[in-house]
Amino acid sequence: MEESIEHEILGRLKSPGWVTSRGLLRDPAGELDPQEYAAIEAVMKKLASEGSVVLWRLKLQNEDSELLAVARPDYELDKELEQRGAWATAERY
């Protein structure tokens, strides 16, 4: 399962360049079991420790919550979200 999660993460990094744990789980409302999020986030952290991705903390303005996200190492997620007036802000994890 971990391999398929890695494959999905790395595929999403090609376009648009970043992905959240919620996006990987296809759970827009954030209603899935926290253990499912923990499994995804563990793979994200592993990839970050290998240098394949950079971890970001997304702060959702309309929900007052946070998500873990990963982006390509050269992708400035915080600046991209700010430039397009997104519903979230990002800071490095």
GROMACS elastic network, one bead per residue, 0.5 to 0.9 nm:
[ bonds ]
;  ai    aj funct       b0    kb
    1     4     6  0.52715   500
    1     5     6  0.63662   500
    1     6     6  0.87359   500
    2     5     6  0.50981   500
    2     6     6  0.61967   500
    2     7     6  0.86184   500
    2    39     6  0.82861   500
    2    40     6  0.82989   500
    2    43     6  0.67300   500
    3     6     6  0.50793   500
    3     7     6  0.61629   500
    3     8     6  0.86544   500
    3    43     6  0.89009   500
    4     8     6  0.61672   500
    4     9     6  0.86221   500
    5     8     6  0.50820   500
    5     9     6  0.61539   500
    5    10     6  0.86111   500
    5    24     6  0.82546   500
    5    40     6  0.70468   500
    5    43     6  0.71580   500
    5    44     6  0.88435   500
    6     9     6  0.51194   500
    6    10     6  0.61087   500
    6    11     6  0.84157   500
    6    40     6  0.89428   500
    6    43     6  0.67163   500
    6    44     6  0.78440   500
    6    47     6  0.77895   500
    7    10     6  0.53041   500
    7    11     6  0.60225   500
    7    12     6  0.86501   500
    8    11     6  0.50907   500
    8    12     6  0.62436   500
    8    13     6  0.87485   500
    8    24     6  0.75362   500
    9    12     6  0.52472   500
    9    13     6  0.63860   500
    9    18     6  0.83671   500
    9    19     6  0.71222   500
    9    24     6  0.74217   500
    9    43     6  0.89687   500
    9    44     6  0.79181   500
    9    70     6  0.81250   500
   10    13     6  0.51067   500
   10    14     6  0.68987   500
   10    52     6  0.84908   500
   10    53     6  0.85310   500
   10    72     6  0.86804   500
   11    14     6  0.55957   500
   11    15     6  0.74280   500
   12    15     6  0.54214   500
   12    16     6  0.64460   500
   12    17     6  0.64888   500
   12    18     6  0.64771   500
   12    19     6  0.64079   500
   12    24     6  0.88191   500
   12    71     6  0.89776   500
   13    16     6  0.61001   500
   13    18     6  0.50360   500
   13    19     6  0.69480   500
   13    53     6  0.86013   500
   13    70     6  0.81218   500
   13    71     6  0.62486   500
   13    72     6  0.59963   500
   14    17     6  0.53852   500
   14    18     6  0.80884   500
   14    72     6  0.81315   500
   15    18     6  0.73691   500
   16    19     6  0.78385   500
   17    70     6  0.85785   500
   17    71     6  0.57081   500
   17    72     6  0.58865   500
   17    75     6  0.67692   500
   17    77     6  0.85700   500
   18    69     6  0.69534   500
   18    70     6  0.55171   500
   18    72     6  0.65522   500
   18    75     6  0.79004   500
   18    77     6  0.75816   500
   19    22     6  0.82595   500
   19    23     6  0.61874   500
   19    24     6  0.69889   500
   19    68     6  0.87067   500
   19    69     6  0.55183   500
   19    70     6  0.56621   500
   19    71     6  0.66221   500
   20    23     6  0.50254   500
   20    24     6  0.63551   500
   20    25     6  0.87185   500
   20    56     6  0.88548   500
   20    58     6  0.81828   500
   20    67     6  0.65482   500
   20    68     6  0.57456   500
   20    70     6  0.64311   500
   20    71     6  0.88873   500
   21    24     6  0.51867   500
   21    25     6  0.63622   500
   21    26     6  0.85891   500
   21    27     6  0.88070   500
   21    37     6  0.64689   500
   21    38     6  0.89863   500
   21    40     6  0.62681   500
   21    41     6  0.65972   500
   21    44     6  0.84124   500
   21    67     6  0.67383   500
   21    68     6  0.58900   500
   21    69     6  0.61372   500
   21    70     6  0.84028   500
   22    25     6  0.51518   500
   22    26     6  0.59770   500
   22    27     6  0.53380   500
   22    28     6  0.64047   500
   22    29     6  0.83353   500
   22    30     6  0.64957   500
   22    37     6  0.76126   500
   22    67     6  0.72969   500
   22    68     6  0.82935   500
   22    69     6  0.86879   500
   23    27     6  0.64677   500
   23    28     6  0.70493   500
   24    27     6  0.78671   500
   24    40     6  0.78559   500
   25    28     6  0.84719   500
   25    32     6  0.83318   500
   25    36     6  0.80189   500
   25    37     6  0.78075   500
   25    40     6  0.81746   500
   26    30     6  0.88862   500
   27    30     6  0.53140   500
   27    31     6  0.67149   500
   27    32     6  0.68342   500
   28    31     6  0.80371   500
   29    32     6  0.84357   500
   30    33     6  0.87534   500
   31    34     6  0.84605   500
   32    35     6  0.83922   500
   32    36     6  0.69693   500
   32    37     6  0.77725   500
   33    36     6  0.55356   500
   33    37     6  0.70726   500
   34    37     6  0.50955   500
   34    38     6  0.62169   500
   34    39     6  0.88047   500
   35    39     6  0.62795   500
   35    40     6  0.87596   500
   36    39     6  0.52864   500
   36    40     6  0.65145   500
   36    41     6  0.87039   500
   37    40     6  0.51948   500
   37    41     6  0.60244   500
   37    42     6  0.85092   500
   38    41     6  0.50523   500
   38    42     6  0.60223   500
   38    43     6  0.87470   500
   39    42     6  0.52061   500
   39    43     6  0.66199   500
   39    44     6  0.88432   500
   40    43     6  0.53398   500
   40    44     6  0.63367   500
   40    45     6  0.87887   500
   41    45     6  0.60947   500
   41    46     6  0.85098   500
   41    68     6  0.70869   500
   41    69     6  0.85699   500
   42    45     6  0.51454   500
   42    46     6  0.61833   500
   42    47     6  0.87118   500
   43    47     6  0.62068   500
   43    48     6  0.85539   500
   44    47     6  0.52386   500
   44    48     6  0.62217   500
   44    49     6  0.87219   500
   44    53     6  0.78243   500
   44    54     6  0.87677   500
   44    55     6  0.74392   500
   44    68     6  0.84988   500
   44    69     6  0.79703   500
   44    70     6  0.67498   500
   45    49     6  0.61473   500
   45    50     6  0.86665   500
   45    53     6  0.86656   500
   45    54     6  0.87788   500
   45    55     6  0.72654   500
   45    70     6  0.87990   500
   46    49     6  0.51176   500
   46    50     6  0.64086   500
   46    51     6  0.88074   500
   46    52     6  0.89439   500
   47    50     6  0.50936   500
   47    51     6  0.63648   500
   47    52     6  0.53664   500
   47    53     6  0.59366   500
   47    54     6  0.83002   500
   48    52     6  0.57090   500
   48    54     6  0.55116   500
   48    55     6  0.63921   500
   48    70     6  0.80455   500
   49    52     6  0.76961   500
   49    53     6  0.82055   500
   49    54     6  0.87746   500
   50    53     6  0.78597   500
   51    54     6  0.72342   500
   51    73     6  0.76900   500
   52    71     6  0.89339   500
   52    72     6  0.72309   500
   52    73     6  0.70087   500
   53    70     6  0.59720   500
   53    71     6  0.55320   500
   53    72     6  0.50747   500
   53    73     6  0.53099   500
   53    74     6  0.89371   500
   54    69     6  0.83200   500
   54    70     6  0.54357   500
   54    71     6  0.53422   500
   54    72     6  0.62511   500
   54    73     6  0.53392   500
   54    74     6  0.86069   500
   54    75     6  0.85259   500
   54    92     6  0.76812   500
   54    93     6  0.81643   500
   55    68     6  0.70814   500
   55    69     6  0.58295   500
   55    71     6  0.66839   500
   55    73     6  0.89886   500
   55    91     6  0.87937   500
   55    92     6  0.61211   500
   55    93     6  0.53220   500
   56    67     6  0.83524   500
   56    68     6  0.59713   500
   56    70     6  0.58155   500
   56    71     6  0.74935   500
   56    77     6  0.78711   500
   56    78     6  0.85515   500
   56    90     6  0.62093   500
   56    91     6  0.55609   500
   57    66     6  0.65267   500
   57    67     6  0.58614   500
   57    69     6  0.60736   500
   57    70     6  0.86079   500
   57    89     6  0.82650   500
   57    90     6  0.55508   500
   57    91     6  0.54075   500
   57    92     6  0.60677   500
   57    93     6  0.53764   500
   58    65     6  0.83112   500
   58    66     6  0.53534   500
   58    67     6  0.50682   500
   58    68     6  0.61858   500
   58    69     6  0.66042   500
   58    78     6  0.87655   500
   58    88     6  0.62339   500
   58    89     6  0.56757   500
   58    91     6  0.67588   500
   58    92     6  0.88079   500
   59    63     6  0.86051   500
   59    64     6  0.70637   500
   59    65     6  0.58917   500
   59    67     6  0.66386   500
   59    87     6  0.85993   500
   59    88     6  0.53137   500
   59    89     6  0.52836   500
   59    90     6  0.62397   500
   59    91     6  0.83471   500
   60    63     6  0.56014   500
   60    64     6  0.56540   500
   60    65     6  0.54091   500
   60    66     6  0.59059   500
   60    67     6  0.77130   500
   60    87     6  0.62185   500
   60    89     6  0.68480   500
   60    90     6  0.89478   500
   61    64     6  0.53859   500
   61    65     6  0.74047   500
   61    87     6  0.57831   500
   61    88     6  0.55020   500
   61    89     6  0.77355   500
   62    65     6  0.82282   500
   62    87     6  0.69009   500
   62    88     6  0.81275   500
   63    66     6  0.84762   500
   68    93     6  0.81060   500
   69    90     6  0.88014   500
   69    93     6  0.88383   500
   70    73     6  0.88689   500
   71    74     6  0.79848   500
   71    75     6  0.61009   500
   71    76     6  0.80596   500
   71    77     6  0.71005   500
   72    75     6  0.52079   500
   72    76     6  0.84778   500
   73    76     6  0.81517   500
   75    78     6  0.88612   500
   75    79     6  0.89948   500
   75    80     6  0.83771   500
   76    79     6  0.55739   500
   76    80     6  0.62536   500
   76    81     6  0.87864   500
   77    80     6  0.50599   500
   77    81     6  0.61166   500
   77    82     6  0.85112   500
   77    89     6  0.85958   500
   77    90     6  0.64830   500
   77    91     6  0.80741   500
   77    92     6  0.88426   500
   78    81     6  0.54335   500
   78    82     6  0.62646   500
   78    83     6  0.87150   500
   78    89     6  0.62274   500
   78    91     6  0.61294   500
   78    92     6  0.82162   500
   79    82     6  0.50618   500
   79    83     6  0.60355   500
   79    84     6  0.87114   500
   79    89     6  0.88220   500
   79    90     6  0.82816   500
   80    83     6  0.52067   500
   80    84     6  0.64531   500
   80    85     6  0.86741   500
   80    86     6  0.85425   500
   81    84     6  0.54613   500
   81    85     6  0.61345   500
   81    86     6  0.51042   500
   81    87     6  0.80100   500
   81    88     6  0.69119   500
   81    89     6  0.63767   500
   81    90     6  0.74201   500
   82    85     6  0.51567   500
   82    86     6  0.63022   500
   82    88     6  0.82969   500
   82    89     6  0.69564   500
   82    90     6  0.86949   500
   83    86     6  0.78011   500
   85    88     6  0.83204   500
   86    89     6  0.73467   500
   90    93     6  0.88883   500
